[in-house]
Amino acid sequence: MSLNPYLFFDGNCREAFDFYRSVFGGDFSVLQTFGDGPPDMGVPEAEKDRIMHVSLPIGPAVLMGSDSCSAFGPPPAAGDNFAISLTGESREHCDRIFAALSAGGAVRMPMQETFWGSYFGNWTDRFGIGWMISFDPPKD
């Protein structure tokens, strides 16, 4: 299992990650905008260039981030603009971790298949910490 930081921004994710890349080097392994998602996501036209997901490998870790989107809730507030992202070993492993860590917390997205191909869920635990977990099936 890997554990990585996930940062949330209000429209300046691209600027922040360009800066982080200038410091750490490397290339983005993923860079998707909200406009890259399916049309039924309900993203306002003015927000389609915002970053839906970016990943920057840094050594053995991956720094990840995204912008907020008004279709999915308010922008992040300082102190609430990060989550811990886990990569599970299997769907069952993700289900077990999700059930244990979300107990007594607030589920934001139950474990489910996503349009980007991952089995994914996210929640806030009973201590107010944001978590995400995903499993990507092996590519054929």
PyMOL CGO cylinders between C-alpha atoms (Angstrom):
from pymol import cmd
from pymol.cgo import CYLINDER

trace = [
    CYLINDER, 0.00, 0.00, 0.00, 1.22, 3.50, -0.70, 0.3, 1, 1, 1, 1, 1, 1,
    CYLINDER, 1.22, 3.50, -0.70, 0.28, 6.67, 1.18, 0.3, 1, 1, 1, 1, 1, 1,
    CYLINDER, 0.28, 6.67, 1.18, 0.46, 10.07, -0.55, 0.3, 1, 1, 1, 1, 1, 1,
    CYLINDER, 0.46, 10.07, -0.55, -0.62, 13.67, 0.15, 0.3, 1, 1, 1, 1, 1, 1,
    CYLINDER, -0.62, 13.67, 0.15, -3.52, 15.12, -1.87, 0.3, 1, 1, 1, 1, 1, 1,
    CYLINDER, -3.52, 15.12, -1.87, -3.88, 18.91, -1.98, 0.3, 1, 1, 1, 1, 1, 1,
    CYLINDER, -3.88, 18.91, -1.98, -7.04, 20.92, -2.82, 0.3, 1, 1, 1, 1, 1, 1,
    CYLINDER, -7.04, 20.92, -2.82, -7.01, 24.37, -4.44, 0.3, 1, 1, 1, 1, 1, 1,
    CYLINDER, -7.01, 24.37, -4.44, -9.53, 27.00, -5.49, 0.3, 1, 1, 1, 1, 1, 1,
    CYLINDER, -9.53, 27.00, -5.49, -8.47, 27.61, -9.09, 0.3, 1, 1, 1, 1, 1, 1,
    CYLINDER, -8.47, 27.61, -9.09, -4.68, 27.81, -8.70, 0.3, 1, 1, 1, 1, 1, 1,
    CYLINDER, -4.68, 27.81, -8.70, -3.78, 24.11, -8.73, 0.3, 1, 1, 1, 1, 1, 1,
    CYLINDER, -3.78, 24.11, -8.73, -2.01, 24.37, -12.10, 0.3, 1, 1, 1, 1, 1, 1,
    CYLINDER, -2.01, 24.37, -12.10, 0.11, 27.29, -10.86, 0.3, 1, 1, 1, 1, 1, 1,
    CYLINDER, 0.11, 27.29, -10.86, 0.99, 25.47, -7.64, 0.3, 1, 1, 1, 1, 1, 1,
    CYLINDER, 0.99, 25.47, -7.64, 1.93, 22.23, -9.39, 0.3, 1, 1, 1, 1, 1, 1,
    CYLINDER, 1.93, 22.23, -9.39, 3.99, 24.03, -12.04, 0.3, 1, 1, 1, 1, 1, 1,
    CYLINDER, 3.99, 24.03, -12.04, 5.87, 25.56, -9.09, 0.3, 1, 1, 1, 1, 1, 1,
    CYLINDER, 5.87, 25.56, -9.09, 6.29, 22.19, -7.32, 0.3, 1, 1, 1, 1, 1, 1,
    CYLINDER, 6.29, 22.19, -7.32, 7.54, 20.64, -10.59, 0.3, 1, 1, 1, 1, 1, 1,
    CYLINDER, 7.54, 20.64, -10.59, 10.08, 23.48, -10.95, 0.3, 1, 1, 1, 1, 1, 1,
    CYLINDER, 10.08, 23.48, -10.95, 11.38, 22.68, -7.48, 0.3, 1, 1, 1, 1, 1, 1,
    CYLINDER, 11.38, 22.68, -7.48, 11.35, 18.86, -7.55, 0.3, 1, 1, 1, 1, 1, 1,
    CYLINDER, 11.35, 18.86, -7.55, 11.75, 18.23, -11.30, 0.3, 1, 1, 1, 1, 1, 1,
    CYLINDER, 11.75, 18.23, -11.30, 10.09, 15.40, -13.16, 0.3, 1, 1, 1, 1, 1, 1,
    CYLINDER, 10.09, 15.40, -13.16, 6.92, 15.27, -15.18, 0.3, 1, 1, 1, 1, 1, 1,
    CYLINDER, 6.92, 15.27, -15.18, 3.27, 14.96, -14.32, 0.3, 1, 1, 1, 1, 1, 1,
    CYLINDER, 3.27, 14.96, -14.32, 2.10, 11.36, -14.59, 0.3, 1, 1, 1, 1, 1, 1,
    CYLINDER, 2.10, 11.36, -14.59, -1.52, 12.58, -14.84, 0.3, 1, 1, 1, 1, 1, 1,
    CYLINDER, -1.52, 12.58, -14.84, -2.94, 16.01, -15.68, 0.3, 1, 1, 1, 1, 1, 1,
    CYLINDER, -2.94, 16.01, -15.68, -6.71, 16.16, -16.29, 0.3, 1, 1, 1, 1, 1, 1,
    CYLINDER, -6.71, 16.16, -16.29, -9.07, 19.11, -16.32, 0.3, 1, 1, 1, 1, 1, 1,
    CYLINDER, -9.07, 19.11, -16.32, -12.76, 19.02, -15.43, 0.3, 1, 1, 1, 1, 1, 1,
    CYLINDER, -12.76, 19.02, -15.43, -13.38, 19.49, -19.16, 0.3, 1, 1, 1, 1, 1, 1,
    CYLINDER, -13.38, 19.49, -19.16, -11.80, 16.04, -19.71, 0.3, 1, 1, 1, 1, 1, 1,
    CYLINDER, -11.80, 16.04, -19.71, -14.58, 14.39, -17.68, 0.3, 1, 1, 1, 1, 1, 1,
    CYLINDER, -14.58, 14.39, -17.68, -17.89, 13.13, -19.02, 0.3, 1, 1, 1, 1, 1, 1,
    CYLINDER, -17.89, 13.13, -19.02, -20.43, 15.80, -20.03, 0.3, 1, 1, 1, 1, 1, 1,
    CYLINDER, -20.43, 15.80, -20.03, -22.97, 14.66, -17.41, 0.3, 1, 1, 1, 1, 1, 1,
    CYLINDER, -22.97, 14.66, -17.41, -20.67, 15.77, -14.54, 0.3, 1, 1, 1, 1, 1, 1,
    CYLINDER, -20.67, 15.77, -14.54, -22.41, 19.17, -14.57, 0.3, 1, 1, 1, 1, 1, 1,
    CYLINDER, -22.41, 19.17, -14.57, -19.24, 21.26, -14.55, 0.3, 1, 1, 1, 1, 1, 1,
    CYLINDER, -19.24, 21.26, -14.55, -19.89, 24.95, -15.36, 0.3, 1, 1, 1, 1, 1, 1,
    CYLINDER, -19.89, 24.95, -15.36, -18.26, 26.06, -18.61, 0.3, 1, 1, 1, 1, 1, 1,
    CYLINDER, -18.26, 26.06, -18.61, -16.12, 28.65, -16.77, 0.3, 1, 1, 1, 1, 1, 1,
    CYLINDER, -16.12, 28.65, -16.77, -14.58, 25.88, -14.60, 0.3, 1, 1, 1, 1, 1, 1,
    CYLINDER, -14.58, 25.88, -14.60, -13.74, 23.28, -17.27, 0.3, 1, 1, 1, 1, 1, 1,
    CYLINDER, -13.74, 23.28, -17.27, -10.07, 24.37, -17.41, 0.3, 1, 1, 1, 1, 1, 1,
    CYLINDER, -10.07, 24.37, -17.41, -9.64, 23.83, -13.67, 0.3, 1, 1, 1, 1, 1, 1,
    CYLINDER, -9.64, 23.83, -13.67, -7.56, 20.82, -12.68, 0.3, 1, 1, 1, 1, 1, 1,
    CYLINDER, -7.56, 20.82, -12.68, -9.62, 17.72, -11.85, 0.3, 1, 1, 1, 1, 1, 1,
    CYLINDER, -9.62, 17.72, -11.85, -6.51, 15.66, -11.01, 0.3, 1, 1, 1, 1, 1, 1,
    CYLINDER, -6.51, 15.66, -11.01, -2.75, 16.04, -11.25, 0.3, 1, 1, 1, 1, 1, 1,
    CYLINDER, -2.75, 16.04, -11.25, -0.02, 13.67, -10.06, 0.3, 1, 1, 1, 1, 1, 1,
    CYLINDER, -0.02, 13.67, -10.06, 3.66, 14.58, -9.65, 0.3, 1, 1, 1, 1, 1, 1,
    CYLINDER, 3.66, 14.58, -9.65, 5.97, 11.71, -8.66, 0.3, 1, 1, 1, 1, 1, 1,
    CYLINDER, 5.97, 11.71, -8.66, 8.57, 12.82, -6.12, 0.3, 1, 1, 1, 1, 1, 1,
    CYLINDER, 8.57, 12.82, -6.12, 10.92, 10.00, -5.21, 0.3, 1, 1, 1, 1, 1, 1,
    CYLINDER, 10.92, 10.00, -5.21, 8.86, 7.03, -4.02, 0.3, 1, 1, 1, 1, 1, 1,
    CYLINDER, 8.86, 7.03, -4.02, 5.84, 9.26, -3.23, 0.3, 1, 1, 1, 1, 1, 1,
    CYLINDER, 5.84, 9.26, -3.23, 3.33, 11.04, -5.44, 0.3, 1, 1, 1, 1, 1, 1,
    CYLINDER, 3.33, 11.04, -5.44, 2.10, 14.56, -4.73, 0.3, 1, 1, 1, 1, 1, 1,
    CYLINDER, 2.10, 14.56, -4.73, -1.47, 14.85, -6.03, 0.3, 1, 1, 1, 1, 1, 1,
    CYLINDER, -1.47, 14.85, -6.03, -3.95, 17.68, -6.27, 0.3, 1, 1, 1, 1, 1, 1,
    CYLINDER, -3.95, 17.68, -6.27, -7.08, 19.20, -7.76, 0.3, 1, 1, 1, 1, 1, 1,
    CYLINDER, -7.08, 19.20, -7.76, -9.06, 22.40, -7.94, 0.3, 1, 1, 1, 1, 1, 1,
    CYLINDER, -9.06, 22.40, -7.94, -12.49, 22.80, -6.42, 0.3, 1, 1, 1, 1, 1, 1,
    CYLINDER, -12.49, 22.80, -6.42, -15.55, 22.85, -8.66, 0.3, 1, 1, 1, 1, 1, 1,
    CYLINDER, -15.55, 22.85, -8.66, -18.73, 24.69, -7.67, 0.3, 1, 1, 1, 1, 1, 1,
    CYLINDER, -18.73, 24.69, -7.67, -20.80, 21.73, -8.96, 0.3, 1, 1, 1, 1, 1, 1,
    CYLINDER, -20.80, 21.73, -8.96, -19.36, 19.58, -6.16, 0.3, 1, 1, 1, 1, 1, 1,
    CYLINDER, -19.36, 19.58, -6.16, -19.36, 21.93, -3.18, 0.3, 1, 1, 1, 1, 1, 1,
    CYLINDER, -19.36, 21.93, -3.18, -17.65, 24.96, -1.72, 0.3, 1, 1, 1, 1, 1, 1,
    CYLINDER, -17.65, 24.96, -1.72, -13.96, 25.74, -2.23, 0.3, 1, 1, 1, 1, 1, 1,
    CYLINDER, -13.96, 25.74, -2.23, -11.50, 24.36, 0.32, 0.3, 1, 1, 1, 1, 1, 1,
    CYLINDER, -11.50, 24.36, 0.32, -10.64, 26.34, 3.42, 0.3, 1, 1, 1, 1, 1, 1,
    CYLINDER, -10.64, 26.34, 3.42, -7.15, 26.63, 4.89, 0.3, 1, 1, 1, 1, 1, 1,
    CYLINDER, -7.15, 26.63, 4.89, -6.61, 23.63, 7.14, 0.3, 1, 1, 1, 1, 1, 1,
    CYLINDER, -6.61, 23.63, 7.14, -9.18, 21.60, 5.20, 0.3, 1, 1, 1, 1, 1, 1,
    CYLINDER, -9.18, 21.60, 5.20, -7.35, 21.64, 1.88, 0.3, 1, 1, 1, 1, 1, 1,
    CYLINDER, -7.35, 21.64, 1.88, -5.64, 18.26, 1.98, 0.3, 1, 1, 1, 1, 1, 1,
    CYLINDER, -5.64, 18.26, 1.98, -6.37, 14.55, 2.28, 0.3, 1, 1, 1, 1, 1, 1,
    CYLINDER, -6.37, 14.55, 2.28, -4.37, 11.39, 2.64, 0.3, 1, 1, 1, 1, 1, 1,
    CYLINDER, -4.37, 11.39, 2.64, -4.58, 9.21, -0.45, 0.3, 1, 1, 1, 1, 1, 1,
    CYLINDER, -4.58, 9.21, -0.45, -4.06, 5.46, -0.21, 0.3, 1, 1, 1, 1, 1, 1,
    CYLINDER, -4.06, 5.46, -0.21, -3.52, 2.99, -3.03, 0.3, 1, 1, 1, 1, 1, 1,
    CYLINDER, -3.52, 2.99, -3.03, -5.03, -0.34, -2.08, 0.3, 1, 1, 1, 1, 1, 1,
    CYLINDER, -5.03, -0.34, -2.08, -3.76, -3.79, -2.98, 0.3, 1, 1, 1, 1, 1, 1,
    CYLINDER, -3.76, -3.79, -2.98, -7.17, -5.09, -4.14, 0.3, 1, 1, 1, 1, 1, 1,
    CYLINDER, -7.17, -5.09, -4.14, -10.85, -4.16, -4.13, 0.3, 1, 1, 1, 1, 1, 1,
    CYLINDER, -10.85, -4.16, -4.13, -11.32, -6.20, -0.96, 0.3, 1, 1, 1, 1, 1, 1,
    CYLINDER, -11.32, -6.20, -0.96, -8.40, -4.45, 0.72, 0.3, 1, 1, 1, 1, 1, 1,
    CYLINDER, -8.40, -4.45, 0.72, -9.90, -1.05, -0.19, 0.3, 1, 1, 1, 1, 1, 1,
    CYLINDER, -9.90, -1.05, -0.19, -13.31, -2.12, 1.15, 0.3, 1, 1, 1, 1, 1, 1,
    CYLINDER, -13.31, -2.12, 1.15, -11.76, -3.22, 4.48, 0.3, 1, 1, 1, 1, 1, 1,
    CYLINDER, -11.76, -3.22, 4.48, -9.73, 0.00, 4.95, 0.3, 1, 1, 1, 1, 1, 1,
    CYLINDER, -9.73, 0.00, 4.95, -12.69, 2.17, 3.86, 0.3, 1, 1, 1, 1, 1, 1,
    CYLINDER, -12.69, 2.17, 3.86, -15.08, 0.47, 6.32, 0.3, 1, 1, 1, 1, 1, 1,
    CYLINDER, -15.08, 0.47, 6.32, -12.65, 0.72, 9.23, 0.3, 1, 1, 1, 1, 1, 1,
    CYLINDER, -12.65, 0.72, 9.23, -11.50, 4.31, 8.72, 0.3, 1, 1, 1, 1, 1, 1,
    CYLINDER, -11.50, 4.31, 8.72, -14.90, 5.75, 7.79, 0.3, 1, 1, 1, 1, 1, 1,
    CYLINDER, -14.90, 5.75, 7.79, -16.65, 4.28, 10.86, 0.3, 1, 1, 1, 1, 1, 1,
    CYLINDER, -16.65, 4.28, 10.86, -18.00, 7.21, 12.86, 0.3, 1, 1, 1, 1, 1, 1,
    CYLINDER, -18.00, 7.21, 12.86, -16.97, 9.66, 10.14, 0.3, 1, 1, 1, 1, 1, 1,
    CYLINDER, -16.97, 9.66, 10.14, -18.69, 11.09, 7.06, 0.3, 1, 1, 1, 1, 1, 1,
    CYLINDER, -18.69, 11.09, 7.06, -18.60, 9.27, 3.73, 0.3, 1, 1, 1, 1, 1, 1,
    CYLINDER, -18.60, 9.27, 3.73, -18.31, 11.66, 0.78, 0.3, 1, 1, 1, 1, 1, 1,
    CYLINDER, -18.31, 11.66, 0.78, -18.16, 9.01, -1.96, 0.3, 1, 1, 1, 1, 1, 1,
    CYLINDER, -18.16, 9.01, -1.96, -18.73, 5.32, -1.20, 0.3, 1, 1, 1, 1, 1, 1,
    CYLINDER, -18.73, 5.32, -1.20, -16.45, 2.77, -2.84, 0.3, 1, 1, 1, 1, 1, 1,
    CYLINDER, -16.45, 2.77, -2.84, -17.39, 2.51, -6.50, 0.3, 1, 1, 1, 1, 1, 1,
    CYLINDER, -17.39, 2.51, -6.50, -16.12, 2.13, -10.04, 0.3, 1, 1, 1, 1, 1, 1,
    CYLINDER, -16.12, 2.13, -10.04, -15.23, 5.50, -11.59, 0.3, 1, 1, 1, 1, 1, 1,
    CYLINDER, -15.23, 5.50, -11.59, -15.19, 6.85, -15.12, 0.3, 1, 1, 1, 1, 1, 1,
    CYLINDER, -15.19, 6.85, -15.12, -11.38, 7.10, -14.91, 0.3, 1, 1, 1, 1, 1, 1,
    CYLINDER, -11.38, 7.10, -14.91, -11.11, 3.34, -14.32, 0.3, 1, 1, 1, 1, 1, 1,
    CYLINDER, -11.11, 3.34, -14.32, -10.34, 3.14, -10.59, 0.3, 1, 1, 1, 1, 1, 1,
    CYLINDER, -10.34, 3.14, -10.59, -12.27, 1.58, -7.74, 0.3, 1, 1, 1, 1, 1, 1,
    CYLINDER, -12.27, 1.58, -7.74, -12.43, 4.65, -5.47, 0.3, 1, 1, 1, 1, 1, 1,
    CYLINDER, -12.43, 4.65, -5.47, -13.97, 6.13, -2.36, 0.3, 1, 1, 1, 1, 1, 1,
    CYLINDER, -13.97, 6.13, -2.36, -13.40, 9.08, -0.03, 0.3, 1, 1, 1, 1, 1, 1,
    CYLINDER, -13.40, 9.08, -0.03, -14.47, 10.15, 3.43, 0.3, 1, 1, 1, 1, 1, 1,
    CYLINDER, -14.47, 10.15, 3.43, -13.64, 12.23, 6.48, 0.3, 1, 1, 1, 1, 1, 1,
    CYLINDER, -13.64, 12.23, 6.48, -12.76, 10.14, 9.52, 0.3, 1, 1, 1, 1, 1, 1,
    CYLINDER, -12.76, 10.14, 9.52, -14.18, 10.74, 13.01, 0.3, 1, 1, 1, 1, 1, 1,
    CYLINDER, -14.18, 10.74, 13.01, -11.21, 13.03, 13.76, 0.3, 1, 1, 1, 1, 1, 1,
    CYLINDER, -11.21, 13.03, 13.76, -11.91, 15.34, 10.79, 0.3, 1, 1, 1, 1, 1, 1,
    CYLINDER, -11.91, 15.34, 10.79, -9.12, 14.02, 8.53, 0.3, 1, 1, 1, 1, 1, 1,
    CYLINDER, -9.12, 14.02, 8.53, -9.90, 13.54, 4.84, 0.3, 1, 1, 1, 1, 1, 1,
    CYLINDER, -9.90, 13.54, 4.84, -9.02, 10.20, 3.23, 0.3, 1, 1, 1, 1, 1, 1,
    CYLINDER, -9.02, 10.20, 3.23, -9.20, 8.67, -0.24, 0.3, 1, 1, 1, 1, 1, 1,
    CYLINDER, -9.20, 8.67, -0.24, -8.50, 5.13, -1.35, 0.3, 1, 1, 1, 1, 1, 1,
    CYLINDER, -8.50, 5.13, -1.35, -8.29, 3.66, -4.82, 0.3, 1, 1, 1, 1, 1, 1,
    CYLINDER, -8.29, 3.66, -4.82, -7.42, 0.45, -6.59, 0.3, 1, 1, 1, 1, 1, 1,
    CYLINDER, -7.42, 0.45, -6.59, -6.44, 0.34, -10.24, 0.3, 1, 1, 1, 1, 1, 1,
    CYLINDER, -6.44, 0.34, -10.24, -6.87, -3.11, -11.76, 0.3, 1, 1, 1, 1, 1, 1,
    CYLINDER, -6.87, -3.11, -11.76, -3.79, -4.37, -13.60, 0.3, 1, 1, 1, 1, 1, 1,
    CYLINDER, -3.79, -4.37, -13.60, -3.64, -3.32, -17.24, 0.3, 1, 1, 1, 1, 1, 1,
    CYLINDER, -3.64, -3.32, -17.24, -3.82, -6.16, -19.78, 0.3, 1, 1, 1, 1, 1, 1,
]
cmd.load_cgo(trace, "trace")
